[in-house]
């Protein structure tokens, strides 16, 4: 009955937070348990000190997206890497990854930077399929770097340190950029893409234009990794800095437009928090009903070894993560974390795997969100996008295998930085 209710409410277009909250209330009622757990979880959520990072990072990301920062970042990346073999593709890759990290949404990157990167790649002689595949893939590449909103959300739901999860995702994220950069070099050489001549004057002009935005990643990422401030404090620093730079220095955003930007960003935050509160209420029921324990018994009876469970987990997450990003986190994480812990999997390593799967799920046919966004943005058929992203998908899948079975790739940096 509950499953039928969930399906009906979803099909008629009911907001997902209302569906999850309604299902939680129905389950509590059916088990003759007080449904106050849903309300209690919302109150507990509101009292979490780390929660303030969500609206602050989101607001800062929206300001960057609505300014001319994407154009300046791409010009700087092109001036830095354009003279290398495959340099223009690497420049687009780095710019997209950095932009996604600060905005927290791959869709924004595809819309904001796609229209700049795609014609640039095509004008340099890169094949259409490679150009489409690169933009569709790199739209979600920055999800593994601070101050990525999905990392913060996973940490809140999975009950792990935000700072430790930031550090654990960094090295796998760099590995992905290096692998994709190497692939871009191979494609450039195969298609005899000409290099751009290095111009110190162009680099100086791009750096001068981007002078106030260049320090941002160093201040935020460096501050978090060095322990100068926590992720929550970093959110405050970034919000104030971006506000000052984009409104008063570059004046890309007028003061009269600022309330509109704020409203649009906080509508998203409100939806996330409502979804998170309802999902945590549902999680309480699942724990009371011993669903994770029963799931572990079912899985462990067929998959005895942790490496077998990890194969099953990756396959499951690639399918689940094709749905909307925040919904995937708040619904799935509370179920898989207790099961993974019983297999002895480190919770921080698990978080890195989940987020990496999330990134790959965005471009996994047939329902990966980035595929639909690129199809609409560039007016290309989905079949073409499926074929264009396949080589990138295989490369990322190989990287996922490395991170899955070499836990040190995600656990080394938090240990070196001695993050509690």
N, C-alpha and C positions, 0 to 999 in steps of 0.2 A: 504493500500500500504506500509506504514511504517513498520507494523508488518511483512508483507511478506518479505520485504527487510532485516529486522533483522534476520528472520529465515534462509533465503537463505545464508546470509553472515556467520552466525554461523555454518551452516551445511557444508559449503565448507572449514571450518577451518580458517577463518579470525581471527586474534588476537582480543580479546574482546575489547581492548581499541579502535581499529579502528572501530569495529562494533558500539559501543556506540557513538563515535565521529561522525561517518557517519550518524547515526540515528538522532543525535542532529542537525547536519547541515541540514538534509532533513526536519526536523520539522520546524526549523527556516525559511528555504526557503519557505516551504508551507504556513506558516503564514505571509509571506512577512515581516519578521523581520530580522534585520542584524544579521548574524551568528557570529559577533565579540564576542558575549558573551562567546563562547568556549575559544577563545584566551585570553579574559580578565580573565576568571577563572584560566587559567594556569598561567598567570602573578601574579594574587593574591595569588595563591597557592605557587608560588616560593618565595613570600615575607613574608610568615608566619614564625615567629621566631621559633615556635615549630617544624617546618618541619625537622630541622637538626637532631632531635632525631631518625628519621626513618633510615637513612643510618648508623648512628653510632651504634644503637642497633643491626641492622641487621648484620653489620660487626663483632661486638663482638660475636653475637650468632653463626655465621659461624665459627669463630675461636674456640669457645668452642666445636662445633660439630665435628670439624676435629682434635681435640686434643684427649688426653686420659682422659679428664675430666669425661666422662660418667662412665668409669670403676672405677675411684677413688671415685666419688660420690656414686655409688652403694655399693662399699665396706664399705664406712663410714656409710651409712644408714643401711646396714646389721649388722654391728658391734653394732650400737645403738639399733636397734629394734629386732634383730634376736632372742633374748632370750624371747621375749614376745609371748603369744599365737597369732598366725597369724602374727608374727613379720616379717618373710621374705616377705610376701605379702605386709605388711605395708611399709617395706623398699623400695620395688619396686615401690609402689604407690608414696611415697614421692620423691624418686629420679626422677621418670618420670615427676611428676608435676613441680619440681624445674627446671629440664632440659628444659621442654617445655616453662616455663616462660622466660628463658633467651635466648632461640633460637627463640621463637615466632612461631614455626611450629610443629604441632603434628606429621607430617610425618617423620620429622627428628628424633623425639624421638622414634617412633616405629622402625625405621631402626637402629638407633644407640644403643638404650638400649634394644630393643626387643630381640635381639639375646643373650643378657646377662641375662635378667630377666626371660624369658620363660623357658630355661633349668634349671635355679636355682629353680623356683617354682615346676617344674615337679620332680626334684631330691629330693625335700623335701616332696613329696607326695600329692601335690595339684592336683585336677582333671584337665584334659586337658581343658574342657570347661571353668572352672573358670580361669585358667591361661591365656587362649586366651582372654577371656572377660576382665580381669583386664588390660592387656597390651593395648588392643584396646581402652578401656575407658580412661585410664590414659594418653594416648598419647595426649589428648587435655585438660587434667585437669588443666594444668598450664596457660591456656589462661586468667584466672581471676587474675593472680598475676603480679605485676611489675617485669620486664619492658616489659610486653607482647606487642608485636607489634599491634595486633588487637585492644587493648584498645586505643593505641595512634591514630590509624587510625580512629576508631569510634569517638574519641574526635574531631579530625579535621573535619570530615564530619558532625557530629551532633552538632558541635559548642558548646561543653561543655569543662570545665576545665579538662585537662589531669590529673592533680594532684588529683582533686576531684573524677574523675572516677577510678583512681588507688585505692583510699581509699574505694570507694563504693563497689568495686568488692572483696575486701580482705575478709570480713567476710563471704559472701556466698561461696567463694572458700574454706575457712577453714571448713565450715559446710559440704561441699561435701567430703573433705578429711576425716573428722571425721565419716561421715555416711558410706563411703566406707571402712574405716578402721574397723568399727564395723562389717560390713558384712564379711570382711576377717577373723575376729576372729571367727564368727559363722561358716564359712565354714571350718576353720582349726580345730575347736573342733569337728564338725560333722564328719570330715574325719580322726580324730585322728592324725593330722600332728604333729610330734615331735618338741619340742622346741630346739633351739640351746643353748648350755651352754654359759652363758655370759663370755667373756674373756676380761679382762682389757688390756692384752697385745695386742690382736687383735684390740681393739678400739684405743689404743695408736698408733699402727702402721698405721691404716687407717687414723687417724687424722693427723699424721705426714706426710703421703703421700699427704694428701689433705690440708695441712696447709695454702697454699697460696690461695686456692679457698674457704675455709670456710668463710673468712671475706666478700666475694663478696655479698651474699644476704643481710647480715646485713648492709653493707655500702650503697648499692643501695636502698633497701627497707626502711631501717631505715632513711637514708638521706632524702628520699622523704616524708615519713610520719612525720618526725620531723620538716620539713620545712627548713632543712639545705641547700638543693638545690632543684631546680625545676627538672621536668622530663627531660628537655633539658640538663641541667647541669649534671644530673645523667648519661645521655647517653655518655657525654664526659668522665666522670670519669670511667665508666665501660669500654669504648673502650680502653682507655689508660692502665687501670689496667690489663685487659685481654690480651692485646698485650704484656705487659711487662712480665706477668706471664707465658703465654703459649709459647712465643718465647724465652725469655731470662732466665727464671727460670727453667721451666720444659723442655724446648727445644723440645716440641712435634711438633711444627711447625718450619720448617727451614726458615731462612730469604729468601732464594731463592723461597720458596713456597708461601710466603706471598702475592706477587702480584696476584697469581692465586686465592687465597682465597678472596682477595679484589674484583677481577673482578666478580667472581661468586656471591658474595653477592650483588654487586651493579647492576648486571643485574636484579636481583629480585626487587631491589629498583626502578630501572628505569621503570620496568613494572608496579609497584604499582603506581608510580607518574603519568605516562601516563594515566593509568586507572582512577585515581582520578581526574585529570584535565578534561578529557572528560566527566566523570560522573557528575561533578559539572556544566559543561556547559549544559548538559541535564537537570539537576535540575533547572537551570534558566528558561528553556522553560516550564517545568512543573509548576513552580510557576507563570510565566506569563500567562499560560493557565488555571490557577486556578484549576489544577488537585487535589491537596490535599484538597481544600475546597469542591470540588464536591465529592471526596471520603468520606469526613466526613459527608456530607449530606446523602450519600447513606448508610453509615454504621450506622449513628445515627438514621436513620428512622427505623432501625430494632433492634439496640442494644442501649438502652437508658442509661444504667448504665455503669460506668467505669469497674466494675468487669466482665460484659458481654463482653466488648470490649477486656479486657485482655485475656479472654479465646480464643477469635477469633484471637488475635494477636499471642499468643503462638502457636496455631495450624498452623497459617500461617508461622511463623518463623521457626518452626521445619521442614517444607517442603522446604522453600526457602534456609535455611542454609545448606542443603545437597549439594548445589553447592559450587564452590570454594570460600574460606573464604573472600578474599579481594573484590571479585566481589559482594558478598552478601552485604557487608557493604556499598560500594560506590553506589550501585544501589538502595537498598531498604531503607536505613536510611533516605535520604532526603524526601522520600514519607511518611513514617510512623511518623516521628517526629512531623510535623504540626498537623496531625490528633490526635496523643496522647495528645499533649498540649491542644487541645480543650476539651478533656475529663478530663483535670486537672491533668494529670499524670506528676510527676516530671521528667524532662529530664535526670537527673542523674540516677534515678531509672529505667527509660526506657533503658538507656544504659547498665545497669547491666543485665536487663532481656534479652536484645538482645544478649549480649555476652554469657550469660548462655545458651540461646537457640542455639547459634552458636556452643557451646561446645557439646551439646546433639545432634545437627544435624549431627555432624561428625560421629556419631555411629548409626544413625537412618536408618533402612532398607527402601528401597532397595539400595539407592544411597549414603549413608554416606561414605565419603572419607576414613575414618579410616578402614572401613570394607574391602575395596579393597586393601589398603596398607597392612593390616595384612594378608589377603588372599595370597598376593604375597610374603610377607616376610617369612611366615611360611609354604607356599605351602599347604594351607588348603582350602577346598571348601567354597564358600560363604555361603551355607546353614548352615554349622557348625558354622561360625562366627555369623550369624543371631541369632541362638539359644544361643550361648555363651554370647552374649552381652545383651540378653533380660533382665536377672535379674538386671544387672547394669543400663540398660536403665530405668527400672521401678523405681529404687532407685533414679536416677537423676531426673526423672520426678516428684517424690514426693518432692524432694528438690526444684525444680522449682516452684511447687505450693506454698511452704512456702515463698520463696523469692517474688513471685508475689503478694501475698495477705498480706504480712507483710512488708511493705516498709521500716520499721525501720531497717531491716536486712541490707539494702544497704545504708541507709541514716544516720545511727547512727554514724559511724566512721568519715565521713567527717564533721559532726556537732561537734563531740568531739574534733577533731583536728583543728576545726575552719579554714577549708580550703576555701578561697574565690572562 
